Amino acid sequence: MPFSHQLAFPACDGLAITARLERWRRRPSEFVERGDIIADISVDGAARVLCIDFPCLLSSLVAQPGDTLTTGDRIGACAAEGEDLPYNRESLLIQTI
């Protein structure tokens, strides 16, 4: 049985940051694999993407395009098998386009 997992906006290079959510690339009920891009964000005007770090089924997206996100903010949730959950590490990664 899958576990529910909260998706929190991650730190970047170990530092807390603030970003703007530009758009979601995925919708609830979509299955995503490790490394898939799920959203476009901007950090200080520079385009970045949010990537998922494990396979899961997106169950909700809380943040809306235009929202300001700060490290630690809950932005969504997903369902995953226990062995797939990223214990003691970030669930999402920020990458440069």
C-alpha positions as CSV (number, residue, x, y, z in Angstrom):
1,M,0.0,0.0,0.0
2,P,1.5,3.4,-0.9
3,F,2.3,6.0,1.7
4,S,1.3,9.7,1.4
5,H,4.3,12.0,1.2
6,Q,4.3,15.8,1.5
7,L,6.3,17.7,-1.1
8,A,8.1,20.6,0.4
9,F,9.9,23.3,-1.6
10,P,13.6,22.5,-1.4
11,A,16.7,24.4,-0.5
12,C,19.2,25.2,-3.2
13,D,22.8,24.2,-2.7
14,G,22.0,23.8,1.0
15,L,20.6,27.4,1.3
16,A,17.0,28.5,2.0
17,I,15.6,30.4,-1.0
18,T,12.5,32.1,-2.3
19,A,11.2,31.5,-5.7
20,R,8.1,32.1,-7.9
21,L,6.1,29.2,-9.2
22,E,5.6,29.9,-12.9
23,R,3.6,26.8,-13.9
24,W,3.0,23.1,-13.2
25,R,4.1,20.7,-15.9
26,R,2.3,17.8,-14.3
27,R,-1.2,17.3,-12.8
28,P,-2.6,15.3,-9.9
29,S,-3.1,11.6,-10.7
30,E,-0.1,11.5,-13.0
31,F,2.7,9.1,-12.3
32,V,6.2,10.6,-12.4
33,E,9.6,9.0,-12.4
34,R,12.8,10.1,-10.7
35,G,14.2,13.1,-12.5
36,D,11.0,14.2,-14.2
37,I,10.3,17.9,-14.3
38,I,7.1,18.8,-12.4
39,A,7.2,22.6,-12.4
40,D,8.8,25.7,-13.8
41,I,10.0,28.3,-11.2
42,S,12.1,31.5,-11.2
43,V,14.7,32.3,-8.6
44,D,15.8,36.0,-8.7
45,G,14.5,36.2,-12.2
46,A,16.4,33.2,-13.5
47,A,14.5,30.3,-14.9
48,R,14.8,26.9,-13.0
49,V,12.8,23.7,-12.9
50,L,11.7,21.5,-10.0
51,C,12.4,17.8,-10.5
52,I,11.1,14.9,-8.4
53,D,13.7,12.6,-6.8
54,F,11.7,9.3,-6.7
55,P,8.9,7.6,-8.5
56,C,5.4,8.5,-7.2
57,L,1.8,9.3,-8.1
58,L,1.1,13.0,-7.7
59,S,-2.0,13.3,-5.5
60,S,-2.3,17.1,-4.9
61,L,-0.7,20.4,-6.0
62,V,-1.3,23.0,-3.3
63,A,0.8,25.9,-4.7
64,Q,-0.6,28.0,-7.6
65,P,1.2,29.6,-10.5
66,G,2.3,33.1,-9.3
67,D,2.8,32.0,-5.7
68,T,6.0,32.9,-3.9
69,L,7.6,29.8,-2.5
70,T,10.1,29.6,0.4
71,T,12.2,26.6,1.4
72,G,10.1,24.3,3.5
73,D,6.7,25.4,2.1
74,R,4.4,22.5,1.4
75,I,3.6,22.7,-2.3
76,G,1.9,19.3,-2.9
77,A,1.7,15.7,-2.0
78,C,2.2,12.3,-3.6
79,A,1.8,8.6,-3.0
80,A,4.8,6.3,-3.1
81,E,5.9,2.9,-2.0
82,G,7.8,3.0,1.3
83,E,11.1,1.9,-0.3
84,D,10.9,4.7,-2.9
85,L,10.5,7.5,-0.3
86,P,13.5,9.8,0.0
87,Y,14.1,9.5,3.8
88,N,16.6,12.1,5.2
89,R,16.9,13.9,1.9
90,E,15.0,16.4,-0.3
91,S,12.0,15.1,-2.3
92,L,12.4,17.8,-5.0
93,L,15.5,19.2,-6.6
94,I,16.0,22.6,-8.2
95,Q,17.9,22.4,-11.5
96,T,19.0,25.0,-14.0
97,I,17.4,24.8,-17.4
